[in-house]
Amino acid sequence: MTVVVRTITRILFPIALVFGGYVIMHGHLTPGGGFQGGAVAASALAMVVVAFGAKSLSGKKGLLSALESLGGVAFAALGFLGLGVTFFANVLAGSGGLFGNPVPYGPNPGDLNTAGTLPLMNWAVGFKVLAGLGAVVLLFALFGGEHDR
């Protein structure tokens, strides 16, 4: 690719990752969540593959695999966290601490720490989607035929 495309990719890559994290983190308050934010972050990986080639990310396959496994295990662990009440019970909501502040009466003014386990589940799904879609894009780029490029 040209110098312009590579330079713009270097600028937009961290911005796209931060925006993906923003969409994941605010998923319980606004439209979005783990899947949408993971897809945004995976599009940043696709941008790197297009600009720099698949060889630039080929060493990151292990990291993507570990991130996908982490997302799946974290989601399952959060599901079993409330098993004493019911599967996927939101046991952290209203309990105090990082994600357990009481929900204010009326519409939520945007407090991120009132949702209990929901932001944690959004992050788990976001990691899974980011790694899964990123791995698919990377494998298509690495193992696609020459006529596909």
Secondary structure, 3 states (H helix, E strand, C coil): CCHHHHHHHHHHHHHHHHHHHHHHHCCCCCCCCHHHHHHHHHHHHHHHHHHHCHHHCHHHHHHHHHHHHHHHHHHHHHHHHCCCCCCCCCCCCCCCCCCCCCCCCCCCCCCHHHCCCHHHHHHHHHHHHHHHHHHHHHHHHHHCCHHHC
